[in-house]
Amino acid sequence: MSESVEYDVAILGAGPGGYHAAVRAAQYGAKVALIEKANLGGTCLNWGCIPTKALYASADLIQTIREHGESFGVNCDAKLNFAKAVERKNNVVKELVEGIAGLQKAWKNDVYFGYGKILGGNVNEGFDISIEGKDTTTIKAKRVIIATGSSPAMIPAFNIDHERILTSDDILDPKFNIIPKRLLIIGAGVIGCEFANIFATFGSKVIMLEYLSSPIATEEPMVVKELQKKLESLDIELNVSQNVLSVENTGSGVKATTCDASVPRDQVESAEKSYFEADYCLVSIGRARESKDIGLEELGIETNRGAINIDTKTTETAVKGIFAIGDVAASGAPMLAHVASYMGDVAVANALAGLGGFPVEEKTTDYKVVPATIFTNPNIGSVGIRRKQAKDLGIDVAMGRFAYTSLGKAKCAGHEEGFLLILADKDTHKIIGASCIGAEAPELIAEIALAMQHGLTIHDVGETIHSHPTISEMVLEAAEDVFGMAIHKKGRPSFH
Ligand code: NAI
């Protein structure tokens, strides 16, 4: 047993999984060590959700002025000052990171900056953890939560050089100050589409290459179709079914070579090729888990393509007393910041309940209701299952749909694009999913997520008074439309 400080819980990684778990554990009275190799807040705060949303806010303002300024009687020229937008983004990040530091201090958590590695130990004697970096030391903890997250996925043939061929980390670096004339984006998933919207608005000619036959293929096809219309209106060139074979930095730009995605792997060499050129390239093809060199092999904790195997209900690994949460864990849930935070709650409860003496009981995860958001313009929000999934599951579905253009508040604000779609089980009338594209879509989905979490029916939502005039009436109208009873939509009730 080392003479190092002993903690109830040590947490590796201070992203939305780790920093949240650290605060939660302290709230229950635990002595907590939070270990971070880079910045508090992790990817989400420093290179992900937050900086993109700050840049998105600049793009959104430009689009609002361009699209509505004149008709709203506000004449001004929306010219981008990119340096200023980046400075604002950096300040937003800085303030939030400082806020996280303030929270840890307020809860008397010890924050160690350095690379954490579990050296060994067990659930009875605790675990030794080395920290190398600014705060080099060794600590001991009774329980460990791994929350080391993920990083942009790399493919050798894409030659990511961080100069012209970039990841989202590079573009969101505080010093990145280029608006490429032509930006090639590989991967039309969440990150690809969010950056396409931002940079096309900032003036880049955006060319996207996507392997699948549709962008953000996880979303409801009707929603994707609506998004594609908007991407086209921004002059974004979307090329689907593209197998990107290589990307090169040509010195003065980038060049990607592709073939049709339907070509079998062993015939790629002889297949007909297409070439795409641009000034810079963003590779956004998913994320790789950060599970190397943290002591897993020595402890006998297995990974599957980098994802740490856990008991998906408790978040505990095969080694009792060590838990893994967030992107790094093989949870079966989407790699989202709010999933990581949620898993943090479960891991902390199980870690402290196992230790005993803390006012918390064991918890198990439930991923039935995980809202997801995409900050394109318009925004996208979704929760629960899609129509295709319902069909595959053999659920008889009743669907309600309401368009923003029929809503008073949306018209006043010029937010007439998009719709909200609610799915209910035809037998029980319980809400089983919703998809929305349009103004405040992620906020609208929050109400539906709460309703689903508590097993509510569309009637429960329909009988709830929604303030007028608000965008939240979209939820009311779409719920009422399930049986043809939306007031501001023509049509007959389906039970007549
Ligand atoms: P993603 O999984 O959303 O999309 C990657 C896309 O790249 C897919 O459409 C895939 O088919 C395509 N792709 C993969 N390999 C390819 C290849 N070789 N050539 C062409 N296309 C290829 O991953 P993304 O966009 O990198 O996002 C990573 C994670 O971050 C996701 O889990 C996402 O949910 C999360 N995220 C969440 C945000 C939010 O909540 N608003 C914002 C940004 C990211």
Residues whose N, C-alpha, C, O or C-beta is under 5 A from the ligand:
A	BS01	NAI	I186 G187 A188 G189 V190 I191 G192 L209 E210 Y211 L212 I216 Q242 V244 S284 I285 G286 R287 M335 T373 I374 F375
